[in-house]
Amino acid sequence: MAGKHCVLELYSADFSLLNDEAFVRASLIEAAHVANATLLDVSTHLFEPQGVTGFVLLAESHISIHTWPELGYAAIDVYTCGISTKPETACSYLYDCFNAKKHKLQTLLRPVPKFTCA
């Protein structure tokens, strides 16, 4: 298996948390930690009038978030490879962080591709 790809959507989440760039950044860093992943870099951006996007580069792949505070919505992507990482744990942590009332989680197992030469 090449990895696990978790796609998490948060609904009815807290506006102020979704719009707080420092909080989003800290949450992504802690999500990497609870996933047992190796943090390489972090980048976040606060939009006007609202919304935050963030990306955590991991040795095992990445975690990203895009927020729409006015809708109480966030789209989160957690992709990790390796047997020691726990992307679902990161998703659970992020769900709790933003006080979402509902969520949708899809987990995709990414197989190792088999390439052939023509």
Long-range contacts (C-beta under 8 A, 24 or more apart in sequence): 1-109, 1-110, 1-111, 1-112, 2-81, 2-110, 2-111, 2-112, 2-113, 3-60, 3-61, 3-79, 3-80, 3-81, 3-82, 3-109, 3-110, 4-79, 4-80, 4-81, 4-85, 4-87, 4-88, 4-107, 4-108, 4-109, 4-110, 5-77, 5-78, 5-79, 5-87, 5-107, 5-108, 5-109, 5-110, 6-76, 6-77, 6-78, 6-79, 6-87, 6-88, 6-90, 6-91, 6-105, 6-106, 6-107, 6-108, 7-75, 7-76, 7-77, 7-105, 7-106, 7-107, 7-108, 8-75, 8-76, 8-77, 8-78, 8-91, 8-94, 8-95, 8-103, 8-104, 8-105, 8-106, 9-73, 9-74, 9-75, 9-76, 9-103, 9-104, 9-105, 10-72, 10-73, 10-74, 10-76, 10-94, 10-95, 10-98, 10-100, 10-102, 10-103, 11-72, 11-73, 11-100, 11-101, 11-102, 11-103, 11-104, 12-72, 12-100, 12-101, 12-102, 13-67, 13-72, 13-73, 13-74, 13-98, 13-99, 13-100, 13-101, 14-72, 14-98, 14-99, 14-100, 15-69, 15-70, 15-72, 16-69, 17-97, 17-98, 17-99, 18-51, 18-52, 18-67, 18-68, 18-69, 18-72, 18-73, 18-74, 18-98, 19-46, 19-50, 19-51, 19-52, 19-67, 19-69, 20-52, 21-45, 21-46, 21-52, 21-54, 23-97, 24-52, 24-54, 24-65, 24-67, 25-54, 27-93, 27-94, 27-97, 27-98, 28-54, 28-55, 28-56, 28-63, 28-65, 29-56, 30-93, 30-97, 31-56, 31-63, 31-78, 31-90, 31-93, 31-94, 31-97, 32-56, 32-58, 32-63, 32-90, 34-86, 34-89, 34-90, 34-93, 35-63, 35-78, 35-80, 35-85, 35-86, 35-87, 35-89, 35-90, 36-84, 36-85, 36-86, 36-89, 37-63, 37-80, 37-85, 37-90, 60-85, 63-90, 65-94, 72-100, 74-98, 74-100, 79-110, 81-110
